[in-house]
Amino acid sequence: MKKKILLLGSGELGRELVIALQRLGQYVIAVDSYEGAPAMQLSQEYEVINMLDGAALDHIVAKHKPDLIVPEIEAIRTERFYEYEKQGITVVPSAGAANYTMNRKAIRNLAAETLKLRTAKYSYAKSIDEFTSAIEKIGIPCVVKPLMSSSGKGQSVVKTKDDIEKAWKYAMEGSRGDYAEVIVEEFIKFHSEITLLTVTQKNGKTLFCPPIGHRQERGDYRESWQPCAISDTDLEEAQMMAQKVTHALTGAGIWGVEFFLTDKGVCFSELSPRPHDTGMVTLAGTQNLNEFELHARAILGLPIPQITLERVGASAVILAGENGRAPVYSGIEDVLKEPQTDARIFNKPTTRPYRRMAVVLAYDAVGADVNKVKEKAIRLSEMLTVKPAEPL
């Protein structure tokens, strides 16, 4: 049952996945673009490469001969995954799914055009002229995203014509890989955003975690809470959509499927084929198995009989404010003095503005007011600060 796993991406989500995998007796080689990444600190081996370099990726796959390849970020030469599958290596959740979901154009076309799911109106652009035309077609305000990016990089809202050139430049700066293309989306009037963590199994039915609410700034999440308020009708529609799209993509693992809740129903937004940042709330013990334990079981083909809500909980992130090395944290004692709280420091070796460095967790019994738990997490997150010992 012991597998050799090549983890492509070694940030805070990868770190928690390594913990879950090693508790199940697995062997992990963690890969990232810099030494000392969070997951590397806990893995049996590590490699430092540019994962957009196909030759470098081929080299480490040939060197380690893994049983499974588990991508945890977008910036990977994913077209190489098809060849690895031909070699008998399992790509999580599958080579096809990884290629679709690493590119917003492919997944949006699948959801909206092939599966006919409800989405925001959208248009694509490869140049500033096409971009201007796309905005005229979609209308202002609109949302702009690079086709390949993560953690909100390159995302913005165009509110006036004066924002157009600035939004294009920002999208190009935030784009990962060699995809100089953006998606322009209708600005949806929604009353909440949710993540529906969806688990597909090798030998079992598709399971859904209790829905997670979240708030974003700069295209990246700031707080999440579980469970979130949602009608039975909307939840059933979201589950139907999530099952359709994960079934079409194929493979086993956890998927972070994002939706807008609107007055007209549920609107599909995005999908990630891996543990989701908003799902860090599950580290507060909100479920019988957190999202990383679920992913580990699913990709190893181990049974997951059920997912149950055990607590209500919330998470709030701590961001760095400047560039530097050797981060120093203050206030952890004040956070942990409070009952029903916890924290995770990610142990990233460097800081930069808006980089996620830690998360505060708060929880209470099932039936408690989740909004009060969320407010507590936010309040405590303001007590935990990070400063680099060596500013740059």
Summary of the structure (lengths in Angstrom):
residues: 392
radius of gyration: 20.2
end to end distance: 46.1
largest distance: 58.1
contacts: 1407
relative contact order: 0.12
helix: 34%
strand: 32%
